[in-house]
Amino acid sequence: MKPLLTVLRPLGVIGMVMSLSHLVPIAISLHYGDGALRAFCVSMLFNFAVAMIAFFATRGFDYELKPRDGMLLVVLAWTGGAAFATLPLLMLIPELSFTDAYFETISGLTTTGATVLTDLDKLAPSLNIWRGLLVWLGGMGLIVLAVAILPLLGVGGRQLYKAETPGPMKDSQLTPRITETAKGLWEVYAFISVLCFFAFHFAGMTWFDALMHMFSTMGLGGFSSHDASFGFWNSPAIEVVTIAFMLVAGINFGTHFTALRARSPAAYVRDTEAGMFLLVTLASCAGIAGYLYAMKTYPTFGEALRFASFNVVSIATTTGFANTDYNLWPLFAPLWMLFLCCFASCSGSTGGGIKMVRAQLLYVQVNREYLKLLHPRAVTPAKLGGQVIENKVIFAVLAFMFVYVCCIVFMTLVMVASGLDFITAFSAVVACINNTGPGLNQVGPATTFAVLTDFQTWVCTFAMLLGRLELFTLLIIFTPAFWRR
């Protein structure tokens, strides 16, 4: 009980901040007169009231956060935030079950972009914006936001930041104070988001679509206001803009912060992870384009390159947009794309997966093992980008990878046992745990996750949370040791 009481007060503050996000869809509803105003007003007041009760009920309680409290707070913020975010969906779509509504909001906050909704073109504009806004907020992380603008919490900002921030080296920071670091990251995120918004509009989107897809692109979440996703426009100009900003969002925002502060691109040159991310992603675009052209999927290489580039970058960065049904491509291409989504995006980006830096460290460790076989007495420190990596980081990455693979295998078996075919089950689990969105077969880009049963939907919901919170943050709260003081 004490761990729950410890996090209740800061959780209330985060809930009150989260409730204010309703002002965006409220403004959209007022502008379009889409009939959703009452639902969002009720949801905002209910969210704020519950959060305020939690805040004042624990007033005066000793709430100095320990590392385990930070983990619990992060888990409750994501799971509870998604639960409260379902209210507008449940009020405006009466036939929607809580299971599907919760899946939709978790998909947004975890920047997965998998959806159970259809007829998105007919959905209330404010409800579409709400879905996109959840992706944008989840992109940089609600907890990082709280640490950035609410230093008055005084509840161990470092514990919150480390529990929520992706990547194996969570102790690094860009400024002496953790609140300044989080605030700086959010400022860069907002600045690039504004550029993305205007770029979309000038490329041919309406102001509404530009806002909606800016949210999804910067959060690498893939929600769209159209059932056909980017196939709705069939516009190379819009696709080029989207590719550019997906690649930008797939790079560590700490690197963007450093480059903008120094007004120099040197930070990108020094970031070996960003370089490898771009190399692997762009090389895959060219390779899959060549493969599709060779397999006569498209009549010209230019056409193959256009569709391959957009969809490969989208899946590699774990965004989930599509401008064609790549489920119809020869199986090698979408399988390679699913493989990319497991590791391509950078740590500190809004993307999912294990992150490129972990893949690089695994490669470094493999080379160390080769050298030990050849030279048993040689001292071979692990180095990445010219820096020596401590063995504890390598061990942590190895442990992470073991749990990651075990989770994919276990959940795939559970999904197959529940009645799904292997390709659908495997791709759904991989797409959800890597926060990518669409999978293959029954959950491909031209369909939705509505085909799943409630049980299968909850498995995918858990997988999305597991991936977004980087496995251990979520799994550790299920261990008896976590609850012992």
Sequence and secondary structure as in RCSB ss.txt:
>XXXX:A:sequence
MKPLLTVLRPLGVIGMVMSLSHLVPIAISLHYGDGALRAFCVSMLFNFAVAMIAFFATRGFDYELKPRDGMLLVV
LAWTGGAAFATLPLLMLIPELSFTDAYFETISGLTTTGATVLTDLDKLAPSLNIWRGLLVWLGGMGLIVLAVAIL
PLLGVGGRQLYKAETPGPMKDSQLTPRITETAKGLWEVYAFISVLCFFAFHFAGMTWFDALMHMFSTMGLGGFSS
HDASFGFWNSPAIEVVTIAFMLVAGINFGTHFTALRARSPAAYVRDTEAGMFLLVTLASCAGIAGYLYAMKTYPT
FGEALRFASFNVVSIATTTGFANTDYNLWPLFAPLWMLFLCCFASCSGSTGGGIKMVRAQLLYVQVNREYLKLLH
PRAVTPAKLGGQVIENKVIFAVLAFMFVYVCCIVFMTLVMVASGLDFITAFSAVVACINNTGPGLNQVGPATTFA
VLTDFQTWVCTFAMLLGRLELFTLLIIFTPAFWRR
>XXXX:A:secstr
 HHHHHHHHHHHHHHHHHHHTTHHHHHHHHHHT S HHHHHHHHHHHHHHHHHHHHHTTT      HHHHHHHHH
HHHHHHHHHHTHHHHHH TT  HHHHHHHHHHHHTT        GGGS HHHHHHHHHHHHHHHH HHHHHHHH 
GGG S HHHHHHHHS SS TT  SSSSHHHHHHHHHHHHHHHHHHHHHHHHHHT  HHHHHHHHHHHHTT    S
STTGGGGT  HHHHHHHHHHHHHHTS HHHHHHHHHHTSTHHHHH HHHHHHHHHHHHHHHHHHHHHHHTTSSSS
HHHHHHHHHHHHHHHHTT    SS GGGS THHHHHHHHHHTT S TTSS  SS HHHHHHHHHHHHHHHHHHH 
TT    EEETTEEE HHHHHHHHHHHHHHHHHHHHHHHHHHHTT  HHHHHHHHHHHHTT    SGGGSTTS GG
GS HHHHHHHHHHHHHHHTTTHHHHGGGSGGGG  
